[in-house]
Amino acid sequence: MPPQQFDELRADPLLAPYQHMLDDLARRRPHVRSAEIEQILAQGADVARAPSDAFTALDNADLTFGRVRDETGKEIELTKARHALLLRSKDRETRRRASETFMRSYLEHRHTLAALHGASVRGDVFQARVRNHPSAREEALFGDNVPTAVYDTLIASIHAARPVLARYMELRRQVLGLDELAAYDLVVPLSPEPEQRHDYREGVDLVLSGLDLLGEDYVNDLRTGFARRWVDVHETKGKRSGAYSSGAYAAPPVILMNWNGTMNDVFTLAHEAGHAMHSFYADANLPFHEAGYPIFLAEIASTVNEVLLTWSLLERTAEGDALGRFAILDRFAETYYGTVVRQTMFAEYEQRVHEMAESGKPLTVDVLNEIYGELYETYLPGVTIDDGVRVNWARIPHFYRAFYVYQYATGLSAAIAIARAIRDEGEPSRERYRRLLASGGRDYPLLLLAEAGVDLTSPQPIEAGLAEFEAIVSQMEQIVASGALQKPGLVS
């Protein structure tokens, strides 16, 4: 359509309800090619997907991970799920065997995996260039209208926080009683307390009481949703694993769970309830074409709930119950490190490999290993780096959807900033957050966040999250220094 004709339509009052959609189309115009080129690009989409499809088939179907002994000495077939479970074992030899056996398959296929990964990166570069974007990263961030300064600020802020990252790694080494910390020591719980179990009704009560800072209306709406069976609770034959929130416009949200009664299940319920309430309020407030919201915002609504639940549990745990408090703090510290620090490391890795491809440099196994090893040393100071660590890039499926993972880090950082404001300011911040949930996708995510009081173009939200993380590390250090953790069976 000729630009003048399109601008006349945008100015027509009849189309006012679609103003943001039309403005966004105008913003995208410089990156839309001729009809002939667009047809070619569309026909090539299946071909461009080949590296991702091949990696998925290799990683989920063809790779086998061998057999390994668990902590009881029983030999079991190693799978991804069992590997994740064994890395949480208190027995260090079990963790080491599981890690080394698991990573052996990726080491043995590293050249094939490097070829697939490199092809995917070059495909990103091709798409960016053909659509007139300065870089693959700028194309990926363009959709949500996010400037690269947000990405750069995130990385710079985490780099600046290296001293507290080192403190957390040292705390983990000390509590585990190790001479050196290995990659397979990073997710085993530090708390000596046996994990509490909760039936589903208890879990619902914990979540509802944990979210009281969000106000009576929010809690009552969520309570009604639970009562109306928004949640498919229990594992059944043929049901997919894990948990997620989904739904359709103007229909009630649907939360899938596979309830096992762990505290992780309680937090997962709070997380998915955040997604459900986001959709519930956006659908109730907006027409169809504005109700959907991007991932950039989605992870904020879910993690605000996790942060508030953590604080609620701490508030209800007596100061004298050092072990109970340590277990809650340990869980949050692990979540923060995995969501903010690790995902930022992934984000910087993606940036570096794409910049290499854009400058015409080959992405060989040795090059990829070197980049990943350097970043690992930066983001996980004090952790031993070996060949299994260096090749870890080979098993990350997110790398086949480039420049996506940084949103996990910005999401939790923004969620902590929002939760702190709600806790410290009360009703004004709570009202701003409720407006954010009801805003769906009516505008670009950074603008909606700014209305809620969060400016991700500045380092302040990232630094607020880091301050919360440092406070938690300090509390954990104090509990360790008090000797409260000196119980049999803690040191692995």
Secondary structure, DSSP 4 states (H G I P E B T S, - for coil): --HHHHHHHHT-GGGGGGHHHHHHHHHHGGG---HHHHHHHHHTHHHHTHHHHHHHHIIIII----EEE-TTS-EEE--HHHHHHHTT-S-HHHHHHHHHHHHHHHHHTHHHHHHHHHHHHHHHHHHHHHTT-SSHHHHHHHTTT--HHHHHHHHHHHHHTHHHHHHHHHHHHHHHT-SSB-GGGSSS----SPPP---HHHHHHHHHHHTGGG-HHHHHHHHHHHHTT-EE-S--TTPPSS-EEE--TTS--EEE------HHHHHHHHHHHHHHHHHHHHHHHS-HHHH---HHHHHHHHHHHHHHHHHHHHHTS-TT-HHHHHHHHHHHHHHHIIIIIHHHHHHHHHHHHHHHHHTT----HHHHHHHHHHHHHHHSTTB---HHHHGGGGG-GGGGSTT-THHHHHHHHHHHHHHHHHHHH-HHHHHHHHHHHHTTTSS-HHHHHHHTT--TTSSHHHHHHHHHHHHHHHHHHHHHHTTTT--TT---
